[in-house]
Amino acid sequence: MVLWSQVNDRALQSLIGAIMLAAVLLVVAGLVRAVRGRRRHQLIIPDMSQDDLGPAAVAGLSPLLRQEVRKYFNSESVLESSASLAATVGKDIAGGIDGLHSRVKDIPRLRLEVLAAPRDEIGMLAGGIRAVSPDRAEGLLGALSAALPVQRGSIVRLTPRTRDWGGSRQVGLTLEAGPIDHAHQASATFWLIGAAAESTGNAPDDRDQLTDLLRPAANWIGIYLIAGSLPVRRSKRRLFSRVFNKGLCDEAEALRVIFAGQLATYEMFWYLDKEPLIALGFSAQALDDVSRATRVLEGYFRPHYLAGTIHEHRGNALIALKDVVPDADHAAASRLVDSYADQASKSFDKAHEEFDQALKLLDQSRGTANLRAAELRPDYRVRSLKAALRGSNPSRVLDQLNEEITLTTVEQNYNVACLYAVASAVAGNLGRDSQELARRSHRKLVAVLDRDPTLADTVESDTDLRLAFTFEELHTLAQTARGATTVKSSA
């Protein structure tokens, strides 16, 4: 009987030892998992606020947005665009531009967790500690949680908005983003031009309009994730810690926000004709980012060129809005149209200033950097002149176009054709001779299409060219180019 008792005691002790060992292993595994979880970037998109529109309008939209973010972040086109952006700055660095010392690599394929709430991998750790020391479990858990790395990640809060727009009700979506457990450090608001009532007489409801805003919202979030993950200098390939970070203090971070701004210009250009209000939504944060980059990289021309591009897109979006303002309240609509015209003129003036500043910095290039500057200078000059033509004092620019501009590449001469088209429209508005400028634009277009017929579709849809030519005239040019392509290919 005594022997049996001893056997039972030994078995019990072995069992307790095994349990304790398993608990310790559980603690160790939980600790490793918790550390890894804290170091993995999490993007938190909580369910959007219901305050303004009510639960029926917003129910189920947040999961759709999280899905759109994953789709944008993993799309091949975004990664290809990002690689080309890296190549752009990479050429500046390779060209010997003064003040740039970083090395920029292509963006790798990255894993991204998009969640509704932060997920802290501490559950396994808590179970193990409670098994080892149930009396002291809570205290130990608190101490370990404090000792663990701070959770990496960003949070984006969504708030639906409504406002009066030209006498009509408009629905929008505000995004506020920043690191987890910090105040927001980046924001954007997207508004949708309300669609007209359908044949049934019913206009789209709030939920339909919010659904249409999910894609630009996802793209805006994705821009900062892509830019924040760009490997610069000795940065880790999966570095997300600079996403939505206002503490811009060095070259690597400045280059990341430059990439974010460039991605924003792509989105703005894409939305200009379709939804100019959405195009405007990308501009405010991008301008703020680029402004901070210019202070860090004082001698670098590209932030100024990028700021000029953003202001130019803003001006085009504001001009486009003049034609779509609802007229439910005529007085309110007239005030909006006048306001947009004034803002557009100021945006083009700012674009001209930024392009000019970029040119001045290019002119300071010396040695090997002068070759890169010579490559970029013609395009920057054309962009500067074109922006000034649409600003507050176009007459002085028209006087600079007396001599015909001839450049080298197809792209450069296409841009000159667009410059002459804008100048022709402006001259006509001022009561000056516009025909000669239109003829110059036409000659340039014929020569460009003869060298590169694949530009036919671009010519047919270019908003600058539409200022001087009718759709039929552009269509004829494009069809002629397509016909030449067909003949050559069949020969």
Secondary structure, DSSP 8 states (H G I E B T S, - for coil): -HHHHHHHHHHHHHHHHHHHHHHHHHHHHHHHHHHHHHHS-EEE------TTT-HHHHTTHHHHHHHHHHHHHT-HHHHHHHHHHHHHHHHHHHTT-TT----B--------EEESS-----HHHHHHHHHH-TTTHHHHHHHHHHHS----EEEEEEEEEEEEETTEEEEEEEEEEEETTS---EEEEEE-------TTS----HHHHHHHHHHHHHHHHHHHHHHHT--BTT--TT--TTTT-----SHHHHHHHHHHHHHHHHHHHHHTTT-HHHHHHTHHHHHHHHHHHHHHSTT-SHHHHHHHHHHHHHHHHHHHHTTT---SSHHHHHHHHHHHHHHHHHHHHHHHHHHHHHHHHHHT--TTHHHHHHHHHHHHHHHHHHHHHTSS--HHHHGGGSS----SSHHHHHHHHHHHHHHHHHHHHTTS--HHHHHHHHHHHHHHHHH-GGGHHHHHH-HHHHTTS-HHHHHHHHHHHHHHHHHHHH-
